[in-house]
Amino acid sequence: MSMIRLLLAEDQSMVREALAALLGLEPDIEVVAQVARGDEVLAAAREHGIDVALLDIEMPGMTGIEATARLREALPDVKVVVVTTFGRPGYLRRAMESGADAFLVKDAPASQLAEAVRKVLAGERVIDPGLAAAALADGANPLTDREREVLRTAADGSTNAEIAASLHLSQGTVRNYLSTAIQKLAARNRAEAVRMAREKGWL
């Protein structure tokens, strides 16, 4: 039996160690690398010659979705399983657009994660059925990349001037992007627009 070489990326050490221990019990899976940051994924994947990367979405340095895109570009043969605590339909859509092969919620049993790892290596796609249904019901993300970028930058309470400086835009352009995003989300203000977009997994 050939062993599946797995990289585990998760910023919470207790969760990461528990997952590594559980997956390590599988007869055909070997956890060969563990990282706590999204921006460490690609280097670790190259160093350890992995078959599958199991990535959390919320990580410092780089999200699991961004790390997926990097892996897909640099190591196209590596399969990617994205796991998340937050069952947000927008995350599923963005993960799949980035090239993920599987998308599961983190509280799935270890046996289900192991099965997903085997399936993606066999060329299948694995998606949590509840999330898939929610993503279809929720529709597509109405925000453009620029609107998402402006909303993300506004999330910490930055003023229009600060957002403009940060993104190298004029204040008028920032106002327009914010206004359009607020209208699209039918929000009352920018704070509510940020909250709604986050809940959907669009930011």
GROMACS elastic network, one bead per residue, 0.5 to 0.9 nm:
[ bonds ]
;  ai    aj funct       b0    kb
    1    27     6  0.87640   500
    1    28     6  0.68829   500
    2    28     6  0.67859   500
    2    29     6  0.88818   500
    3    27     6  0.80160   500
    3    29     6  0.55247   500
    3    30     6  0.63801   500
    4    28     6  0.59616   500
    4    30     6  0.59581   500
    4    31     6  0.82983   500
    4    50     6  0.78438   500
    4    51     6  0.61760   500
    4    52     6  0.74206   500
    4   117     6  0.85035   500
    4   118     6  0.82258   500
    4   121     6  0.87528   500
    5    28     6  0.88960   500
    5    29     6  0.63740   500
    5    30     6  0.52444   500
    5    31     6  0.61481   500
    5    32     6  0.60105   500
    5    33     6  0.85875   500
    5    48     6  0.82235   500
    5    49     6  0.74717   500
    5    51     6  0.51525   500
    5    52     6  0.64913   500
    5    53     6  0.87087   500
    6    29     6  0.69508   500
    6    30     6  0.59728   500
    6    32     6  0.57565   500
    6    33     6  0.68592   500
    6    34     6  0.87951   500
    6    45     6  0.88531   500
    6    48     6  0.89753   500
    6    50     6  0.56231   500
    6    51     6  0.60692   500
    6    53     6  0.57585   500
    6    54     6  0.72128   500
    6   117     6  0.87396   500
    7    30     6  0.88082   500
    7    31     6  0.59764   500
    7    32     6  0.60427   500
    7    34     6  0.58143   500
    7    35     6  0.78807   500
    7    41     6  0.81036   500
    7    44     6  0.77505   500
    7    45     6  0.67887   500
    7    48     6  0.82911   500
    7    50     6  0.64441   500
    7    51     6  0.81209   500
    7    52     6  0.63789   500
    7    54     6  0.60599   500
    7    55     6  0.81844   500
    8    16     6  0.71343   500
    8    19     6  0.82609   500
    8    20     6  0.73043   500
    8    31     6  0.70387   500
    8    32     6  0.82995   500
    8    33     6  0.62537   500
    8    35     6  0.64038   500
    8    36     6  0.85078   500
    8    41     6  0.86568   500
    8    52     6  0.88115   500
    8    53     6  0.61366   500
    8    55     6  0.62711   500
    8    56     6  0.84377   500
    9    16     6  0.73773   500
    9    33     6  0.84143   500
    9    34     6  0.58071   500
    9    36     6  0.56447   500
    9    37     6  0.67835   500
    9    38     6  0.70145   500
    9    40     6  0.85463   500
    9    41     6  0.68852   500
    9    53     6  0.75445   500
    9    54     6  0.61765   500
    9    56     6  0.60975   500
    9    59     6  0.83651   500
    9    64     6  0.81533   500
   10    13     6  0.71181   500
   10    15     6  0.73403   500
   10    16     6  0.54819   500
   10    34     6  0.78147   500
   10    35     6  0.65219   500
   10    36     6  0.50505   500
   10    37     6  0.70104   500
   10    38     6  0.82174   500
   10    54     6  0.84567   500
   10    55     6  0.65184   500
   10    56     6  0.53184   500
   10    57     6  0.83185   500
   10    58     6  0.81574   500
   10    59     6  0.68229   500
   10    64     6  0.89864   500
   11    14     6  0.89609   500
   11    15     6  0.82250   500
   11    16     6  0.72685   500
   11    35     6  0.73943   500
   11    37     6  0.60242   500
   11    38     6  0.84582   500
   11    56     6  0.78496   500
   11    58     6  0.78631   500
   11    59     6  0.56644   500
   11    60     6  0.73091   500
   12    15     6  0.54887   500
   12    16     6  0.61166   500
   12    17     6  0.86448   500
   12    36     6  0.71527   500
   12    59     6  0.88033   500
   13    17     6  0.59556   500
   13    18     6  0.84071   500
   13    36     6  0.73940   500
   14    17     6  0.52439   500
   14    18     6  0.60761   500
   14    19     6  0.85547   500
   15    18     6  0.51285   500
   15    19     6  0.60921   500
   15    20     6  0.85077   500
   16    19     6  0.51850   500
   16    20     6  0.60646   500
   16    21     6  0.85669   500
   16    34     6  0.77100   500
   16    35     6  0.86587   500
   16    36     6  0.82521   500
   17    21     6  0.60624   500
   17    22     6  0.85682   500
   17    34     6  0.86967   500
   18    21     6  0.51190   500
   18    22     6  0.61538   500
   18    23     6  0.85478   500
   19    22     6  0.51289   500
   19    23     6  0.59536   500
   19    24     6  0.81745   500
   19   110     6  0.73411   500
   20    23     6  0.52820   500
   20    24     6  0.57579   500
   20    25     6  0.86746   500
   20    30     6  0.87515   500
   20    31     6  0.62758   500
   20    34     6  0.82383   500
   21    24     6  0.50247   500
   21    25     6  0.65750   500
   21    31     6  0.86394   500
   22    25     6  0.54167   500
   22    26     6  0.74311   500
   22   110     6  0.63259   500
   22   111     6  0.85400   500
   23    26     6  0.55027   500
   23    27     6  0.89259   500
   23    29     6  0.66132   500
   23    30     6  0.75659   500
   23    31     6  0.73384   500
   23   110     6  0.65736   500
   23   111     6  0.79785   500
   23   113     6  0.81179   500
   23   114     6  0.65685   500
   24    27     6  0.76326   500
   24    28     6  0.85895   500
   24    29     6  0.61425   500
   24    30     6  0.57410   500
   24    31     6  0.62646   500
   25    28     6  0.87189   500
   25    29     6  0.77998   500
   25    30     6  0.86700   500
   26    29     6  0.55325   500
   26    30     6  0.79859   500
   26   111     6  0.83728   500
   26   114     6  0.74458   500
   27    30     6  0.82703   500
   29   114     6  0.78704   500
   29   117     6  0.87549   500
   29   118     6  0.89645   500
   31    34     6  0.75138   500
   32    48     6  0.67314   500
   32    49     6  0.88562   500
   32    50     6  0.75746   500
   33    44     6  0.67456   500
   33    45     6  0.78041   500
   33    48     6  0.68590   500
   33    50     6  0.83735   500
   34    41     6  0.87217   500
   34    44     6  0.80657   500
   35    38     6  0.77844   500
   35    40     6  0.64381   500
   35    41     6  0.67160   500
   35    44     6  0.76563   500
   36    39     6  0.89634   500
   36    40     6  0.76190   500
   36    41     6  0.86540   500
   36    59     6  0.72351   500
   36    60     6  0.78187   500
   37    40     6  0.54915   500
   37    41     6  0.70721   500
   37    59     6  0.55757   500
   37    60     6  0.52743   500
   37    61     6  0.57465   500
   37    62     6  0.68655   500
   37    63     6  0.83021   500
   37    64     6  0.89272   500
   38    41     6  0.55425   500
   38    42     6  0.83898   500
   38    55     6  0.81698   500
   38    56     6  0.84552   500
   38    57     6  0.85002   500
   38    58     6  0.84720   500
   38    59     6  0.56423   500
   38    60     6  0.62039   500
   38    61     6  0.54448   500
   38    63     6  0.55700   500
   38    64     6  0.59617   500
   38    65     6  0.89288   500
   38    66     6  0.78537   500
   38    67     6  0.58655   500
   39    42     6  0.71161   500
   39    43     6  0.82884   500
   39    59     6  0.87949   500
   39    60     6  0.77959   500
   39    61     6  0.51452   500
   39    62     6  0.51952   500
   39    63     6  0.81148   500
   39    66     6  0.88520   500
   39    67     6  0.69031   500
   40    43     6  0.57719   500
   40    44     6  0.62638   500
   40    45     6  0.86450   500
   40    61     6  0.81247   500
   40    62     6  0.86293   500
   40    67     6  0.87444   500
   41    44     6  0.53146   500
   41    45     6  0.60189   500
   41    46     6  0.86751   500
   41    53     6  0.83450   500
   41    55     6  0.85953   500
   41    64     6  0.89151   500
   41    67     6  0.66370   500
   41    68     6  0.89188   500
   41    70     6  0.88685   500
   41    71     6  0.80589   500
   42    45     6  0.50216   500
   42    46     6  0.62160   500
   42    47     6  0.85832   500
   42    67     6  0.72684   500
   42    70     6  0.70194   500
   42    71     6  0.61015   500
   42    74     6  0.80169   500
   42    75     6  0.84540   500
   43    46     6  0.52138   500
   43    47     6  0.61085   500
   43    48     6  0.86897   500
   44    47     6  0.50083   500
   44    48     6  0.60681   500
   44    49     6  0.83170   500
   44    50     6  0.85966   500
   45    48     6  0.55149   500
   45    49     6  0.58830   500
   45    50     6  0.56096   500
   45    51     6  0.86063   500
   45    52     6  0.88091   500
   45    53     6  0.76809   500
   45    71     6  0.82347   500
   45    75     6  0.84343   500
   45    78     6  0.85220   500
   46    49     6  0.54600   500
   46    50     6  0.73462   500
   46    75     6  0.80419   500
   47    50     6  0.83088   500
   49    78     6  0.89954   500
   50    53     6  0.72277   500
   50    78     6  0.68705   500
   50    79     6  0.89565   500
   51    77     6  0.75728   500
   51    78     6  0.51564   500
   51    79     6  0.63515   500
   51    80     6  0.88332   500
   51   121     6  0.77698   500
   52    77     6  0.89323   500
   52    78     6  0.54885   500
   52    80     6  0.57162   500
   52    81     6  0.73350   500
   52   117     6  0.69704   500
   52   120     6  0.83514   500
   52   121     6  0.76390   500
   53    68     6  0.86731   500
   53    71     6  0.88756   500
   53    78     6  0.71008   500
   53    79     6  0.62775   500
   53    81     6  0.61375   500
   53    82     6  0.81982   500
   53   117     6  0.88346   500
   54    79     6  0.86791   500
   54    80     6  0.60838   500
   54    82     6  0.58762   500
   54    83     6  0.71295   500
   54   117     6  0.83494   500
   55    63     6  0.88468   500
   55    64     6  0.54735   500
   55    65     6  0.83045   500
   55    67     6  0.81377   500
   55    68     6  0.79538   500
   55    80     6  0.73000   500
   55    81     6  0.62075   500
   55    83     6  0.60056   500
   55    84     6  0.83797   500
   56    59     6  0.68136   500
   56    63     6  0.77609   500
   56    64     6  0.54305   500
   56    65     6  0.85110   500
   56    81     6  0.87225   500
   56    82     6  0.58919   500
   56    84     6  0.56002   500
   56    85     6  0.82647   500
   56   106     6  0.82943   500
   57    62     6  0.88016   500
   57    63     6  0.52902   500
   57    65     6  0.61169   500
   57    66     6  0.87411   500
   57    67     6  0.89667   500
   57    82     6  0.68128   500
   57    83     6  0.65517   500
   57    84     6  0.56458   500
   57    85     6  0.83184   500
   57    86     6  0.88881   500
   57    91     6  0.83100   500
   57    95     6  0.88314   500
   58    62     6  0.81655   500
   58    63     6  0.54987   500
   58    64     6  0.65049   500
   58    65     6  0.88343   500
   58    84     6  0.75412   500
   58    85     6  0.86382   500
   59    62     6  0.61208   500
   59    63     6  0.52597   500
   59    64     6  0.67494   500
   60    63     6  0.69124   500
   62    65     6  0.81239   500
   62    66     6  0.61568   500
   62    67     6  0.64873   500
   63    66     6  0.52066   500
   63    67     6  0.61971   500
   63    68     6  0.85391   500
   64    68     6  0.59992   500
   64    69     6  0.87146   500
   64    82     6  0.69880   500
   64    83     6  0.85763   500
   64    95     6  0.82133   500
   65    68     6  0.50287   500
   65    69     6  0.65213   500
   65    70     6  0.88778   500
   65    82     6  0.77699   500
   65    91     6  0.81447   500
   65    94     6  0.70271   500
   65    95     6  0.53152   500
   65    96     6  0.86897   500
   65    98     6  0.63947   500
   65    99     6  0.86670   500
   65   100     6  0.80044   500
   66    69     6  0.52091   500
   66    70     6  0.64415   500
   66    71     6  0.87919   500
   66    95     6  0.85306   500
   66    98     6  0.73515   500
   67    70     6  0.50247   500
   67    71     6  0.61644   500
   67    72     6  0.85308   500
   67    98     6  0.88288   500
   68    71     6  0.51398   500
   68    72     6  0.60523   500
   68    73     6  0.86079   500
   68    80     6  0.67071   500
   68    81     6  0.88351   500
   68    82     6  0.82079   500
   68    95     6  0.75149   500
   68    98     6  0.60857   500
   68    99     6  0.64863   500
   68   100     6  0.62935   500
   69    72     6  0.50909   500
   69    73     6  0.62501   500
   69    74     6  0.87010   500
   69    95     6  0.85825   500
   69    97     6  0.86156   500
   69    99     6  0.62671   500
   69   100     6  0.80949   500
   70    73     6  0.52317   500
   70    74     6  0.61141   500
   70    75     6  0.80916   500
   70    98     6  0.86908   500
   71    74     6  0.51921   500
   71    75     6  0.52078   500
   71    76     6  0.66624   500
   71    77     6  0.89542   500
   71    78     6  0.72215   500
   71    79     6  0.87419   500
   71    80     6  0.81978   500
   71    99     6  0.88041   500
   72    75     6  0.55885   500
   72    77     6  0.77763   500
   72    78     6  0.73436   500
   72    79     6  0.83045   500
   72    80     6  0.83804   500
   72    98     6  0.77269   500
   72    99     6  0.62717   500
   72   100     6  0.82023   500
   73    76     6  0.59701   500
   75    78     6  0.57262   500
   75    79     6  0.89611   500
   76    79     6  0.77589   500
   78   121     6  0.87082   500
   79    99     6  0.89983   500
   79   100     6  0.74065   500
   79   101     6  0.62203   500
   79   102     6  0.85740   500
   79   117     6  0.82653   500
   79   120     6  0.64273   500
   79   121     6  0.66422   500
   79   123     6  0.88622   500
   80    99     6  0.77673   500
   80   100     6  0.51102   500
   80   101     6  0.53219   500
   80   102     6  0.65814   500
   80   103     6  0.87719   500
   80   117     6  0.84973   500
   80   120     6  0.78831   500
   81   100     6  0.61771   500
   81   101     6  0.58315   500
   81   103     6  0.58925   500
   81   104     6  0.76323   500
   81   113     6  0.85996   500
   81   116     6  0.76300   500
   81   117     6  0.70849   500
   81   120     6  0.79596   500
   81   126     6  0.84473   500
   82    92     6  0.88323   500
   82    95     6  0.72985   500
   82   100     6  0.66264   500
   82   101     6  0.79194   500
   82   102     6  0.60011   500
   82   104     6  0.63722   500
   82   105     6  0.83992   500
   83    86     6  0.88929   500
   83   102     6  0.82583   500
   83   103     6  0.57956   500
   83   105     6  0.52958   500
   83   106     6  0.53271   500
   83   107     6  0.89816   500
   84    87     6  0.67351   500
   84    88     6  0.86911   500
   84    91     6  0.86204   500
   84   103     6  0.79814   500
   84   104     6  0.66264   500
   84   106     6  0.51470   500
   84   107     6  0.85227   500
   85   104     6  0.89677   500
   85   105     6  0.57787   500
   85   106     6  0.51809   500
   85   107     6  0.72235   500
   86    91     6  0.84546   500
   86   105     6  0.70710   500
   86   106     6  0.82410   500
   86   199     6  0.88611   500
   86   201     6  0.84808   500
   87    90     6  0.89000   500
   87    91     6  0.77409   500
   87    92     6  0.81926   500
   87   104     6  0.84161   500
   87   105     6  0.62498   500
   87   106     6  0.89851   500
   87   130     6  0.86721   500
   87   131     6  0.63966   500
   87   201     6  0.85726   500
   88    91     6  0.54247   500
   88    92     6  0.68442   500
   88   131     6  0.72134   500
   88   134     6  0.82003   500
   88   135     6  0.79399   500
   88   198     6  0.87022   500
   88   199     6  0.67426   500
   88   200     6  0.54719   500
   88   201     6  0.51525   500
   88   202     6  0.86164   500
   89    92     6  0.51726   500
   89    93     6  0.64688   500
   89    94     6  0.87748   500
   89   131     6  0.59072   500
   89   132     6  0.72567   500
   89   133     6  0.85789   500
   89   134     6  0.58981   500
   89   136     6  0.81153   500
   89   137     6  0.89627   500
   89   138     6  0.70840   500
   89   139     6  0.88898   500
   89   200     6  0.61624   500
   89   201     6  0.63615   500
   89   202     6  0.85221   500
   90    93     6  0.51376   500
   90    94     6  0.61484   500
   90    95     6  0.84655   500
   90   135     6  0.67680   500
   90   138     6  0.83435   500
   90   139     6  0.89420   500
   90   140     6  0.78883   500
   90   141     6  0.69540   500
   90   197     6  0.87836   500
   90   198     6  0.88178   500
   90   199     6  0.85571   500
   90   200     6  0.53079   500
   90   202     6  0.50873   500
   90   203     6  0.83985   500
   91    94     6  0.51399   500
   91    95     6  0.58908   500
   91    96     6  0.84889   500
   91   135     6  0.89638   500
   91   200     6  0.76472   500
   91   202     6  0.67619   500
   91   203     6  0.86858   500
   92    95     6  0.51365   500
   92    96     6  0.61795   500
   92    97     6  0.85584   500
   92   103     6  0.65599   500
   92   104     6  0.87613   500
   92   127     6  0.83704   500
   92   131     6  0.72616   500
   92   132     6  0.75930   500
   92   135     6  0.72275   500
   92   201     6  0.81521   500
   93    96     6  0.53265   500
   93    97     6  0.61846   500
   93    98     6  0.86827   500
   93   132     6  0.88746   500
   93   135     6  0.71496   500
   93   140     6  0.81488   500
   93   141     6  0.86533   500
   93   201     6  0.88555   500
   93   202     6  0.89491   500
   94    98     6  0.61385   500
   94    99     6  0.87611   500
   94   100     6  0.89630   500
   94   201     6  0.84081   500
   94   202     6  0.79028   500
   95    98     6  0.50844   500
   95    99     6  0.65158   500
   95   100     6  0.55164   500
   95   101     6  0.86861   500
   95   102     6  0.86316   500
   95   103     6  0.74678   500
   96    99     6  0.51061   500
   96   101     6  0.71173   500
   96   102     6  0.79463   500
   96   103     6  0.79718   500
   97   100     6  0.74146   500
  100   103     6  0.71528   500
  100   125     6  0.85506   500
  101   120     6  0.61209   500
  101   123     6  0.84475   500
  101   124     6  0.74716   500
  101   125     6  0.51417   500
  101   126     6  0.66367   500
  101   127     6  0.83716   500
  102   116     6  0.70040   500
  102   117     6  0.83140   500
  102   120     6  0.70090   500
  102   124     6  0.84915   500
  102   125     6  0.55140   500
  102   127     6  0.54847   500
  102   128     6  0.82625   500
  103   116     6  0.89717   500
  103   125     6  0.85715   500
  103   126     6  0.63738   500
  103   128     6  0.62419   500
  103   131     6  0.87637   500
  104   107     6  0.84796   500
  104   108     6  0.70731   500
  104   113     6  0.78466   500
  104   116     6  0.87273   500
  104   126     6  0.78116   500
  104   127     6  0.61336   500
  104   128     6  0.51155   500
  104   129     6  0.89321   500
  104   131     6  0.83133   500
  105   108     6  0.58918   500
  105   128     6  0.70139   500
  105   131     6  0.85248   500
  106   109     6  0.82541   500
  106   113     6  0.88371   500
  107   110     6  0.85630   500
  108   111     6  0.82276   500
  108   112     6  0.63128   500
  108   113     6  0.68540   500
  109   112     6  0.53159   500
  109   113     6  0.66142   500
  109   114     6  0.88410   500
  110   113     6  0.50071   500
  110   114     6  0.61122   500
  110   115     6  0.85045   500
  111   114     6  0.50353   500
  111   115     6  0.60845   500
  111   116     6  0.85710   500
  112   116     6  0.61334   500
  112   117     6  0.86523   500
  113   116     6  0.50027   500
  113   117     6  0.62778   500
  113   118     6  0.87900   500
  114   117     6  0.50611   500
  114   118     6  0.64260   500
  114   119     6  0.86968   500
  115   118     6  0.51264   500
  115   119     6  0.61262   500
  115   120     6  0.87094   500
  116   119     6  0.50038   500
  116   120     6  0.61418   500
  116   121     6  0.85969   500
  116   124     6  0.86680   500
  116   125     6  0.82585   500
  116   126     6  0.62029   500
  116   127     6  0.89071   500
  117   120     6  0.54866   500
  117   121     6  0.64536   500
  117   122     6  0.88463   500
  118   121     6  0.52707   500
  118   122     6  0.64081   500
  118   123     6  0.89777   500
  118   124     6  0.88546   500
  119   123     6  0.65014   500
  119   124     6  0.53084   500
  119   125     6  0.71723   500
  119   126     6  0.73553   500
  120   125     6  0.58235   500
  120   126     6  0.71049   500
  121   124     6  0.72318   500
  126   129     6  0.88102   500
  127   130     6  0.86063   500
  127   131     6  0.74745   500
  127   132     6  0.65788   500
  128   131     6  0.54138   500
  128   132     6  0.62188   500
  128   133     6  0.88423   500
  129   132     6  0.50023   500
  129   133     6  0.62483   500
  129   134     6  0.86197   500
  130   133     6  0.52996   500
  130   134     6  0.62712   500
  130   135     6  0.86728   500
  131   135     6  0.59875   500
  131   136     6  0.85681   500
  132   135     6  0.51306   500
  132   136     6  0.63283   500
  132   137     6  0.86905   500
  133   136     6  0.52479   500
  133   137     6  0.62324   500
  133   138     6  0.85566   500
  134   137     6  0.50282   500
  134   138     6  0.59067   500
  134   139     6  0.86864   500
  135   138     6  0.50382   500
  135   139     6  0.63528   500
  135   140     6  0.79590   500
  136   139     6  0.55631   500
  136   140     6  0.80771   500
  138   141     6  0.85390   500
  138   200     6  0.83761   500
  139   142     6  0.85280   500
  140   143     6  0.89149   500
  141   144     6  0.80994   500
  141   197     6  0.88340   500
  141   200     6  0.85275   500
  141   202     6  0.64389   500
  142   181     6  0.84953   500
  142   184     6  0.68286   500
  142   185     6  0.80622   500
  142   202     6  0.89819   500
  143   146     6  0.79867   500
  143   147     6  0.57916   500
  143   148     6  0.61355   500
  143   180     6  0.87283   500
  143   181     6  0.64971   500
  143   184     6  0.74487   500
  143   185     6  0.85854   500
  143   197     6  0.88904   500
  143   202     6  0.79481   500
  144   147     6  0.51564   500
  144   148     6  0.62441   500
  144   149     6  0.85865   500
  144   181     6  0.86122   500
  145   148     6  0.51610   500
  145   149     6  0.61224   500
  145   150     6  0.87025   500
  146   150     6  0.61537   500
  146   151     6  0.85458   500
  146   177     6  0.74451   500
  147   150     6  0.51653   500
  147   151     6  0.61095   500
  147   152     6  0.84923   500
  147   174     6  0.87826   500
  147   177     6  0.54021   500
  147   178     6  0.67816   500
  147   180     6  0.78046   500
  147   181     6  0.60948   500
  148   151     6  0.50838   500
  148   152     6  0.59752   500
  148   153     6  0.85313   500
  148   177     6  0.88885   500
  148   181     6  0.80139   500
  148   194     6  0.89962   500
  148   197     6  0.84397   500
  148   202     6  0.74760   500
  148   203     6  0.59383   500
  149   152     6  0.51043   500
  149   153     6  0.62171   500
  149   154     6  0.85906   500
  149   167     6  0.84675   500
  149   203     6  0.78537   500
  150   153     6  0.51303   500
  150   154     6  0.61103   500
  150   155     6  0.86795   500
  150   163     6  0.70189   500
  150   164     6  0.87016   500
  150   167     6  0.78718   500
  150   174     6  0.69166   500
  150   177     6  0.69405   500
  150   178     6  0.68838   500
  151   155     6  0.61397   500
  151   177     6  0.83952   500
  151   178     6  0.67825   500
  151   181     6  0.78192   500
  151   190     6  0.75706   500
  151   191     6  0.88837   500
  151   193     6  0.77179   500
  151   194     6  0.60025   500
  151   197     6  0.85846   500
  151   203     6  0.77526   500
  152   155     6  0.51952   500
  152   156     6  0.80334   500
  152   194     6  0.72110   500
  152   203     6  0.63659   500
  153   156     6  0.67871   500
  153   157     6  0.82339   500
  153   158     6  0.70121   500
  153   162     6  0.89095   500
  153   163     6  0.61867   500
  153   166     6  0.80764   500
  153   167     6  0.84316   500
  154   157     6  0.54936   500
  154   158     6  0.51685   500
  154   159     6  0.72441   500
  154   160     6  0.79383   500
  154   162     6  0.88214   500
  154   163     6  0.66352   500
  154   178     6  0.87781   500
  154   190     6  0.76872   500
  154   191     6  0.81410   500
  154   194     6  0.77948   500
  155   158     6  0.71751   500
  155   190     6  0.83192   500
  155   191     6  0.70606   500
  155   194     6  0.61305   500
  155   195     6  0.84429   500
  157   191     6  0.81358   500
  158   161     6  0.79593   500
  158   162     6  0.57341   500
  158   163     6  0.61818   500
  159   162     6  0.51231   500
  159   163     6  0.61999   500
  159   164     6  0.84966   500
  160   163     6  0.50760   500
  160   164     6  0.59713   500
  160   165     6  0.85477   500
  160   170     6  0.89738   500
  160   171     6  0.58625   500
  160   172     6  0.85420   500
  160   174     6  0.63755   500
  160   175     6  0.68867   500
  161   164     6  0.50487   500
  161   165     6  0.61779   500
  161   166     6  0.85753   500
  161   170     6  0.81124   500
  161   171     6  0.57908   500
  161   174     6  0.84312   500
  162   165     6  0.51311   500
  162   166     6  0.60602   500
  162   167     6  0.86131   500
  162   171     6  0.87794   500
  163   166     6  0.50506   500
  163   167     6  0.60967   500
  163   168     6  0.81848   500
  163   169     6  0.79424   500
  163   171     6  0.79015   500
  163   174     6  0.71495   500
  164   167     6  0.53678   500
  164   168     6  0.55726   500
  164   170     6  0.54888   500
  164   171     6  0.53675   500
  164   172     6  0.86423   500
  164   173     6  0.80174   500
  164   174     6  0.61510   500
  165   168     6  0.51192   500
  165   169     6  0.65919   500
  165   170     6  0.78333   500
  165   171     6  0.84098   500
  166   169     6  0.79183   500
  167   170     6  0.88512   500
  167   174     6  0.89885   500
  169   172     6  0.82514   500
  169   173     6  0.63647   500
  169   174     6  0.67058   500
  170   173     6  0.52316   500
  170   174     6  0.64166   500
  170   175     6  0.87479   500
  171   174     6  0.50285   500
  171   175     6  0.61586   500
  171   176     6  0.86359   500
  172   175     6  0.50441   500
  172   176     6  0.62319   500
  172   177     6  0.87331   500
  173   176     6  0.50404   500
  173   177     6  0.62359   500
  173   178     6  0.86119   500
  174   177     6  0.51773   500
  174   178     6  0.61358   500
  174   179     6  0.84640   500
  175   178     6  0.51943   500
  175   179     6  0.59686   500
  175   180     6  0.85472   500
  176   179     6  0.50781   500
  176   180     6  0.60902   500
  176   181     6  0.85194   500
  177   180     6  0.52191   500
  177   181     6  0.61026   500
  177   182     6  0.85692   500
  178   181     6  0.51178   500
  178   182     6  0.60711   500
  178   183     6  0.85692   500
  178   189     6  0.89866   500
  178   190     6  0.68577   500
  178   193     6  0.87587   500
  179   182     6  0.51712   500
  179   183     6  0.62117   500
  179   184     6  0.86722   500
  179   189     6  0.86198   500
  179   190     6  0.81316   500
  180   183     6  0.50921   500
  180   184     6  0.61045   500
  180   185     6  0.86335   500
  181   184     6  0.51298   500
  181   185     6  0.62297   500
  181   186     6  0.84463   500
  181   187     6  0.84723   500
  181   190     6  0.82998   500
  181   193     6  0.71279   500
  182   185     6  0.53124   500
  182   186     6  0.59447   500
  182   187     6  0.51356   500
  182   188     6  0.70015   500
  182   189     6  0.63823   500
  182   190     6  0.62789   500
  182   192     6  0.81805   500
  182   193     6  0.55107   500
  182   194     6  0.87309   500
  183   187     6  0.64697   500
  183   188     6  0.84009   500
  183   193     6  0.87976   500
  184   187     6  0.78373   500
  185   188     6  0.89369   500
  185   192     6  0.89752   500
  185   193     6  0.63305   500
  185   196     6  0.74098   500
  185   197     6  0.77553   500
  186   193     6  0.78905   500
  187   190     6  0.73957   500
  187   191     6  0.85535   500
  187   192     6  0.57034   500
  187   193     6  0.52557   500
  187   196     6  0.78501   500
  188   191     6  0.82922   500
  188   192     6  0.63380   500
  188   193     6  0.74263   500
  189   192     6  0.54616   500
  189   193     6  0.62311   500
  189   194     6  0.87871   500
  190   194     6  0.61026   500
  190   195     6  0.85724   500
  191   194     6  0.51662   500
  191   195     6  0.62619   500
  191   196     6  0.86737   500
  192   195     6  0.50116   500
  192   196     6  0.60445   500
  192   197     6  0.84809   500
  193   196     6  0.51946   500
  193   197     6  0.60534   500
  193   198     6  0.84870   500
  194   197     6  0.52544   500
  194   198     6  0.60875   500
  194   199     6  0.86220   500
  194   203     6  0.79678   500
  195   198     6  0.51684   500
  195   199     6  0.61881   500
  195   200     6  0.87485   500
  196   199     6  0.51558   500
  196   200     6  0.63746   500
  196   201     6  0.87136   500
  196   202     6  0.86987   500
  197   200     6  0.52207   500
  197   201     6  0.62674   500
  197   202     6  0.51527   500
  197   203     6  0.59316   500
  198   202     6  0.58377   500
  198   203     6  0.53979   500
  199   202     6  0.76552   500
  199   203     6  0.86865   500
  200   203     6  0.80895   500
